[in-house]
Amino acid sequence: MDVMRWGLVAFWAKDIKVGFSNINAKAEGIEGKPAFREAFQRRRCLVPVDNFYETATGKQPYAIALADRRLMALAGLWETWRSPAGERVRSFAIITTTPNELCAELHNRMPVVLKPDVWPAWLGEEPVALPQLKAMLAPYPSAEMTCWPVSPHVGNVKNNDASLIEPIAGAG
């Protein structure tokens, strides 16, 4: 486990600010995108989360989790970048894909959630070919997920407490 900056800064980037536009990486064509190509081949990671948030049309945010509420592992990529001053910055991006039926009601993308049986291959602990890696970047089954409306306070980074995940009544 390691703490990293969210927003992948490619090792060859001239400025750390490129990370702001690289928080997510689209699965489609990822192996050819300059910002993600090298990391996809060599530096894949798992991003553990208990849920993620999406905001539906009408601005109502929802928490989305596994139906059994276990931790999920999102497919990620990581890089180490060195600033001109020599500072080492480790950063990551989450890979997104087309949404499953549940998430499609809320957003046109969703994070790639990886099942435990593919973690060793994703992390490079087992040999894996490019077509197998690409096949992992599929929507997670809707039947194995759940969602519920949450407070609009999740939309502000200044808010960071356990109440953000609590269901709110009367939304939807």
N, C-alpha and C positions, 0 to 999 in steps of 0.2 A: 504494500500500500504506500501511496505517496500523495501528497497534496500538490496540485498543479494549478496553474492559471488557466481559466476557461477561455478559449479563443486561441486556436493553434497558430503559432508563429513559426513558419518554416525555417529550417536552419540557415537558409540562404537569404532570408528577408533582410532588407536594409533597415527596417523600422519596426519596432514592437507593435505599433498601431495597427498593423495588418491583422492582428489577432481579433480585433473587434468585428471584422467581417468574416472571420473563420470560426465562429462558435459551433456551427453545424456544417457537416459535409454531406452532400447528397450522394446516396448510394449509386445512382445512375451515373456511370462514367467516372467514378471515383479513381479508378486505376490510371486514368489519363490526365487528371487535373494536376497542374504543376504544384499547387499548394499542398496536395494530399497524396500524390503518387508515391513518393518515397516512404512516407509513414505507413501507407496502406500495405506496402510490400514488406516492411521490416519492423514497424513500431506500432503494433495494435495493442489496445488495452481494454479493460472492462471498467465501466464507470458504475459503481454500486449506488442505487437509489431505492427509496421505498415507494416513491411515486414521482410523477411529473405532472406539470400543469399545462393546460391548453385553455384558450379563451374562445368560447363559441361566438357565433354571430350574435350581436346584441350585447356583447361585452361581459357575459357571465363566465367567470373562470370555473374550470373543473379540475379536480385531482383525478389522475388515472393511475391505477395500480394493478398488480396481479390480483386475481379473484381471491386467492388464499392469503393475500397480504404479505407474502414473503418478499425479501429484497429481490430486486431485479438487477440484471447486469446489462447496461447499455453498451453497444459496440462503440468503441472509441479509437482514436488515433492520437499519438503523442509525438512531441518533438522537443529537442533541446536547442535553444537559440543563445548565442552569445552577443551581448550588446557591444557597441564600439568601445565601451569602458571595461569590457571583460566580464560583466555580470552574466551569470548563467541563469536562464529562465526556462523552466520546463512548463510546457503548455499542452493542451489537448483540445480536441473537437469531438462532438458526438455525431455519429452517422445517422442520418434520417432516411426514411423510405416512404413509399406510398402508404397511406393509412389503411388499417383494417376497418371493418364496418363500424365498430364502436367509435374509433377516433375520427373517421370520415365525417361524422356528424358535427365534429368540433373544429377540425382543421384539415388542411390538404396534405400534411406531412405528419409523421410520427417518428420517434426515435426507434432505432433497431434494438429490440430486446432479444438477447441471446439466451437460449436454454442451456442449463449446466452441462449437458452432454457435448456441446460444441466448444466450450471454453478452452480446453487444451489446444485444439486446433487453431482457434482464433488467436490465442496468445503465442502460437508458434512452438508449443511444446510437442506437437505432433506434426509430421509432414503434411502439407496441404497444398493443392494446386489452386491456381487463380479461379477456375470455375467453381470449385467448392467454396472458396471464400465469398465469391459473389453470391452464391446460392444462400448463404447465411444472412444476407442483407434483405430479408423478406419481412413483411408485416407479421407481427405476433398474432396468434389466433384470438379473435374477439371473445370467444367463449371462455377464455382463460383470464380475462381482464374485467375490471369493474371501474366505474367512475361515479363521482358525486360532485354536486355544486359546492364551491367554497367561497370564502369572502373575497371581494375585489382587492383586499389589502395585499394579496399575493403578487399583484402587479407592480409593487413598489419595493425596490431592493432595500430600502431602509427598514422594512418590516421583516423580522426574522425570528419568529417564535412558534412554538408548537401549535398554537391555535389556528395557524394558517391551513392546516390539513383537516380541520374539523368541518364536517358537513354543515351547511346552512339550510335553514328551512325556507320554504316558499320560493325557491329558485327553480329555474328549469324551463 
